[in-house]
């Protein structure tokens, strides 16, 4: 009898543990925090005598459990995200983290180039090989290349210019071997891959990878980032403003605590991101006074497929009203919109 009771108790404990801990195929997002950018962005000999702050905003993302899933169902400060909206099909934890770091790196690259252009300072951009974004299962490169690898040469031909990788691989025939010099985890190695058909691509041949041409950036003064634990592209706008604030003598903040979100594109356009509404909650909680939100243009065909879709700015305004914050929500479509607003802002 005692063993039977213990068995039932054990079953109950297992069920409870599963309810609290068992991961399900969804993610839960919630408001994150605000991070003052002055300690995270260092412009060599930059001006740091500013009263206000520029802060990047984050959201918290975690794997759902039955408990957190049910809680998110009844909370307006939690969102349930299908796994497909967060990770690509078959993407591992490592591949996801590499992709997020790459998005962050690209946002920093664009922030530097746009900020230096606005400050009338030159930048030196050079081609720097090819970055592997994804590797197709059962493709030629499967088990040989990994997400995050950088390819520097093909068949002893250094990749020095844009378009060379695509051209060299495009000239290969089925069964040809390709010799590559790659960098992985700061180590260099040589690999060989045999060209084969790309799965589910109607007989097309190739490596079976997605790639992105990489670049290096040299500036004077030097710019460095201390953001190793943060991923994604959404801090691009605030990176740009912080870099400019250190490059010039003027205090762009005018003494205010300013935050916001938005990807910085190469032409200075501010791109749409996810979680703008939750970043408003976090910003208000951290005492932010002005919040920049992308007023992105949503294409008609996208709206047709997603009738309830709002711009980031509309999402931010709606949440600001819901939580009753006094924080000013400012719409921006480009870096120029943000700079124009700050120029007209009365000093605090």
C-alpha positions as CSV (number, residue, x, y, z in Angstrom):
1,X,0.0,0.0,0.0
2,X,2.8,2.4,0.9
3,X,4.6,1.7,-2.4
4,X,1.4,2.4,-4.3
5,X,1.0,5.8,-2.5
6,X,4.6,6.6,-3.2
7,X,4.1,5.7,-6.9
8,X,1.1,8.0,-7.1
9,X,3.0,10.8,-5.4
10,X,5.8,10.4,-7.9
11,X,3.4,10.6,-10.8
12,X,1.9,13.8,-9.4
13,X,5.4,15.3,-8.9
14,X,6.4,14.4,-12.5
15,X,3.2,16.1,-13.8
16,X,3.8,19.2,-11.7
17,X,7.4,19.4,-12.9
18,X,6.4,19.0,-16.5
19,X,3.8,21.8,-16.1
20,X,6.5,24.1,-14.8
21,X,9.5,23.0,-16.8
22,X,8.6,21.0,-19.9
23,X,9.4,23.1,-23.0
24,X,6.8,23.4,-25.7
25,X,7.1,24.5,-29.3
26,X,6.4,28.2,-28.7
27,X,8.2,31.2,-27.1
28,X,7.1,33.8,-24.6
29,X,8.2,37.4,-25.0
30,X,7.9,40.1,-22.4
31,X,9.4,43.5,-21.6
32,X,13.2,43.5,-21.1
33,X,15.3,46.4,-19.9
34,X,17.0,49.7,-20.9
35,X,20.7,50.0,-21.3
36,X,22.6,53.3,-21.3
37,X,24.7,53.3,-24.4
38,X,27.5,55.5,-23.1
39,X,29.3,52.5,-21.4
40,X,28.6,50.2,-24.3
41,X,29.7,52.4,-27.3
42,X,33.2,53.8,-27.1
43,X,34.3,56.4,-29.7
44,X,38.1,57.0,-29.3
45,X,38.6,60.4,-27.5
46,X,34.8,60.9,-27.9
47,X,32.8,63.6,-26.1
48,X,31.2,62.1,-23.0
49,X,30.3,65.4,-21.2
50,X,26.6,65.0,-21.8
51,X,23.8,65.2,-19.2
52,X,21.1,63.1,-20.9
53,X,21.3,59.5,-22.1
54,X,20.6,57.4,-25.2
55,X,19.5,53.8,-24.2
56,X,18.9,50.7,-26.2
57,X,15.8,48.6,-25.3
58,X,15.5,44.8,-25.1
59,X,12.7,42.3,-24.8
60,X,13.0,39.0,-22.9
61,X,12.5,35.8,-24.9
62,X,12.2,32.4,-23.5
63,X,11.0,28.9,-24.4
64,X,7.4,28.4,-23.3
65,X,6.3,25.8,-20.7
66,X,2.7,24.9,-20.1
67,X,2.7,27.3,-17.1
68,X,4.2,30.3,-18.9
69,X,2.0,29.6,-21.9
70,X,-1.2,29.7,-19.8
71,X,0.0,32.8,-18.0
72,X,0.7,34.6,-21.3
73,X,-2.8,33.8,-22.5
74,X,-4.2,36.0,-19.8
75,X,-1.5,38.7,-19.6
76,X,-1.2,41.8,-21.8
77,X,2.5,42.0,-20.9
78,X,3.3,38.6,-22.4
79,X,3.1,37.4,-26.0
80,X,3.1,33.8,-27.3
81,X,5.2,33.5,-30.4
82,X,5.1,30.3,-32.6
83,X,8.6,28.8,-32.9
84,X,8.6,29.4,-36.7
85,X,8.4,33.2,-35.9
86,X,11.5,33.0,-33.9
87,X,13.7,30.4,-35.4
88,X,14.2,29.1,-38.9
89,X,13.2,25.5,-39.6
90,X,15.9,23.2,-38.2
91,X,17.9,26.0,-36.7
92,X,19.9,24.9,-33.6
93,X,20.5,27.0,-30.5
94,X,24.0,27.7,-31.8
95,X,22.9,28.7,-35.3
96,X,20.2,31.0,-33.8
97,X,22.7,32.8,-31.5
98,X,25.2,33.2,-34.4
99,X,22.4,34.7,-36.6
100,X,21.4,37.1,-33.8
101,X,25.0,38.2,-33.3
102,X,25.4,38.7,-37.0
103,X,22.3,40.9,-37.1
104,X,23.8,42.9,-34.2
105,X,27.1,43.2,-36.0
106,X,25.4,44.4,-39.2
107,X,23.4,47.0,-37.2
108,X,26.6,48.3,-35.7
109,X,28.3,48.5,-39.1
110,X,25.4,50.6,-40.5
111,X,25.2,52.8,-37.4
112,X,28.9,53.7,-37.8
113,X,28.7,54.4,-41.5
114,X,25.6,56.6,-41.1
115,X,26.9,58.4,-38.0
116,X,30.2,59.2,-39.6
117,X,28.5,60.4,-42.8
118,X,26.3,62.7,-40.8
119,X,29.4,64.0,-39.0
120,X,31.2,64.5,-42.3
121,X,33.9,62.0,-41.4
122,X,35.2,59.3,-43.8
123,X,35.0,55.6,-43.4
124,X,37.0,52.9,-45.2
125,X,35.0,49.8,-46.2
126,X,36.7,46.7,-47.5
127,X,35.3,43.4,-48.8
128,X,36.0,40.6,-46.2
129,X,35.0,37.3,-47.6
130,X,31.6,35.5,-47.3
131,X,29.6,34.7,-44.2
132,X,27.6,31.5,-44.1
133,X,24.0,32.3,-43.0
134,X,22.5,28.8,-43.3
135,X,23.4,25.3,-44.5
136,X,20.7,23.2,-46.2
137,X,20.2,19.8,-44.8
138,X,21.5,17.1,-47.2
139,X,23.1,19.7,-49.4
140,X,26.7,19.6,-50.6
141,X,28.0,21.6,-47.6
142,X,26.0,19.8,-45.0
143,X,28.2,18.5,-42.1
144,X,31.2,20.4,-43.7
145,X,30.3,24.1,-43.4
146,X,28.5,25.6,-40.4
147,X,26.5,28.7,-39.8
148,X,28.9,31.5,-38.9
149,X,31.8,30.2,-41.1
150,X,33.6,32.8,-43.2
151,X,35.0,31.8,-46.5
152,X,38.1,33.7,-47.7
153,X,39.2,31.8,-50.8
154,X,37.9,29.3,-53.4
155,X,40.5,27.0,-55.1
156,X,43.3,29.2,-53.9
157,X,41.6,32.3,-55.3
158,X,41.3,34.9,-52.6
159,X,37.8,36.6,-52.4
160,X,38.8,40.2,-52.8
161,X,35.8,41.7,-54.5
162,X,32.0,41.6,-54.3
163,X,30.4,39.0,-56.5
164,X,33.5,36.7,-56.8
165,X,32.1,33.9,-54.6
166,X,28.9,33.7,-56.6
167,X,30.8,33.7,-59.9
168,X,33.3,31.1,-58.9
169,X,30.7,28.7,-57.5
170,X,28.4,29.4,-60.4
171,X,31.0,28.1,-62.9
172,X,31.3,24.7,-61.2
173,X,29.7,21.6,-62.7
174,X,28.0,18.6,-60.9
175,X,30.7,16.5,-59.2
176,X,33.3,19.2,-59.2
177,X,35.4,19.6,-56.0
178,X,35.7,23.0,-54.4
179,X,38.6,23.8,-52.1
180,X,37.9,26.5,-49.5
181,X,39.9,28.3,-46.9
182,X,37.5,29.2,-44.0
183,X,37.5,30.7,-40.5
184,X,35.5,29.1,-37.8
185,X,35.6,30.2,-34.1
186,X,38.7,32.2,-34.8
187,X,40.6,29.3,-36.3
188,X,41.5,28.9,-39.9
189,X,41.1,25.6,-41.9
190,X,40.8,24.2,-45.4
191,X,37.8,22.1,-46.5
192,X,36.8,20.3,-49.7
193,X,33.2,20.1,-50.9
194,X,31.8,18.2,-53.9
195,X,29.1,20.1,-55.9
196,X,25.8,18.2,-56.0
197,X,22.1,18.9,-56.6
198,X,20.5,21.3,-54.1
199,X,17.6,19.4,-52.4
200,X,14.1,20.5,-53.5
201,X,15.5,23.0,-56.0
202,X,14.4,21.4,-59.3
203,X,17.8,20.0,-60.3
204,X,19.9,23.1,-59.5
205,X,23.4,22.4,-58.4
206,X,25.6,24.2,-55.8
207,X,26.8,24.1,-52.2
208,X,23.4,24.3,-50.6
209,X,24.1,27.3,-48.5
210,X,22.8,30.8,-47.9
211,X,25.6,33.4,-47.7
212,X,26.2,37.1,-47.1
213,X,29.1,39.1,-48.3
214,X,31.0,40.5,-45.4
215,X,32.9,43.8,-45.0
216,X,35.3,45.4,-42.6
217,X,35.1,49.0,-41.5
218,X,38.0,51.2,-40.6
219,X,37.4,54.6,-39.0
220,X,39.3,57.5,-37.4
221,X,38.4,57.8,-34.6
222,X,38.0,54.1,-33.7
223,X,34.6,52.9,-32.6
224,X,34.2,49.9,-30.3
225,X,31.1,48.1,-28.9
226,X,30.7,46.2,-25.6
227,X,27.5,44.3,-26.5
228,X,28.6,40.7,-26.6
229,X,25.4,39.5,-24.7
230,X,22.9,41.3,-26.9
231,X,21.7,40.2,-30.3
232,X,19.5,41.4,-33.1
233,X,19.3,44.5,-35.2
234,X,16.9,46.7,-33.3
235,X,19.5,49.0,-31.5
236,X,20.7,50.4,-34.8
237,X,19.0,53.8,-34.5
238,X,20.2,54.4,-31.0
239,X,23.7,53.2,-31.8
240,X,23.8,55.8,-34.5
241,X,22.7,58.6,-32.2
242,X,25.1,57.6,-29.5
243,X,28.1,57.5,-31.9
244,X,27.1,60.9,-33.3
245,X,26.8,62.3,-29.7
246,X,30.3,61.2,-29.0
247,X,31.7,62.4,-32.3
248,X,30.4,66.0,-32.0
249,X,30.7,68.5,-29.1
250,X,27.0,69.2,-29.0
251,X,24.8,67.3,-26.5
252,X,22.2,65.7,-28.8
253,X,20.2,64.5,-25.8
254,X,19.5,68.1,-24.5
255,X,19.6,66.6,-21.0
256,X,16.8,64.1,-21.6
257,X,16.7,60.3,-21.1
258,X,16.0,59.1,-24.6
259,X,15.4,55.5,-25.8
260,X,13.8,53.9,-28.8
261,X,14.1,51.1,-31.3
262,X,14.6,50.5,-35.0
263,X,17.0,48.9,-37.4
264,X,19.4,51.3,-39.0
265,X,19.7,50.6,-42.8
266,X,22.7,51.7,-44.9
267,X,20.8,54.6,-46.4
268,X,19.8,56.0,-43.0
269,X,16.3,54.6,-43.1
270,X,14.9,53.2,-39.8
271,X,13.6,49.7,-40.3
272,X,10.8,47.9,-38.6
273,X,11.5,45.6,-35.6
274,X,9.6,43.3,-33.3
275,X,8.4,44.0,-29.8
276,X,8.0,47.8,-30.0
277,X,5.1,47.8,-27.6
278,X,6.9,45.8,-24.9
279,X,9.9,48.1,-25.3
280,X,7.6,51.0,-24.4
281,X,6.7,49.3,-21.2
282,X,10.3,48.7,-20.3
283,X,11.3,52.3,-21.2
284,X,8.5,53.8,-19.2
285,X,9.5,51.6,-16.2
286,X,13.1,52.8,-16.5
287,X,12.2,56.5,-16.5
288,X,12.8,57.2,-20.2
289,X,11.3,60.5,-21.3
290,X,11.4,60.3,-25.1
291,X,11.0,57.2,-27.2
292,X,11.7,56.9,-30.9
293,X,9.6,54.4,-32.8
294,X,9.8,53.4,-36.5
295,X,6.9,54.7,-38.6
296,X,7.4,52.0,-41.2
297,X,5.5,51.8,-44.4
298,X,3.7,48.5,-44.6
299,X,3.2,47.2,-48.2
300,X,-0.4,46.7,-49.3
301,X,0.1,43.0,-50.0
302,X,1.5,42.5,-46.5
303,X,-1.6,44.3,-45.0
304,X,-3.9,42.1,-47.1
305,X,-2.3,39.0,-45.5
306,X,-2.2,40.5,-42.0
307,X,-5.2,42.8,-41.7
308,X,-4.4,43.7,-38.0
309,X,-0.8,44.6,-38.6
310,X,0.3,48.1,-37.3
311,X,3.4,50.2,-37.7
312,X,5.9,50.1,-34.9
313,X,4.9,53.7,-34.1
314,X,1.2,52.8,-33.9
315,X,2.0,49.8,-31.6
316,X,4.1,52.0,-29.4
317,X,1.4,54.8,-29.1
318,X,-1.3,52.2,-28.3
319,X,0.8,50.7,-25.5
320,X,1.8,54.1,-24.2
321,X,-1.9,55.0,-23.8
322,X,-2.7,51.6,-22.2
323,X,-0.1,52.0,-19.5
324,X,-0.7,55.7,-19.0
325,X,2.9,56.8,-19.4
326,X,3.9,60.4,-19.8
327,X,6.7,59.4,-22.1
328,X,6.7,61.1,-25.5
329,X,6.5,58.7,-28.4
330,X,8.2,60.1,-31.5
331,X,7.7,58.6,-35.0
332,X,10.8,58.3,-37.2
333,X,11.3,57.0,-40.7
334,X,15.0,57.9,-41.0
335,X,17.9,59.2,-38.9
336,X,17.1,62.7,-40.3
337,X,13.7,62.6,-38.5
338,X,15.4,61.8,-35.2
339,X,18.0,64.5,-35.6
340,X,15.4,67.1,-36.7
341,X,13.3,66.3,-33.6
342,X,16.4,66.6,-31.3
343,X,17.5,69.9,-33.0
344,X,14.1,71.5,-32.2
345,X,13.9,70.1,-28.7
346,X,14.2,72.6,-26.0
347,X,17.0,71.8,-23.5
348,X,15.8,70.4,-20.3
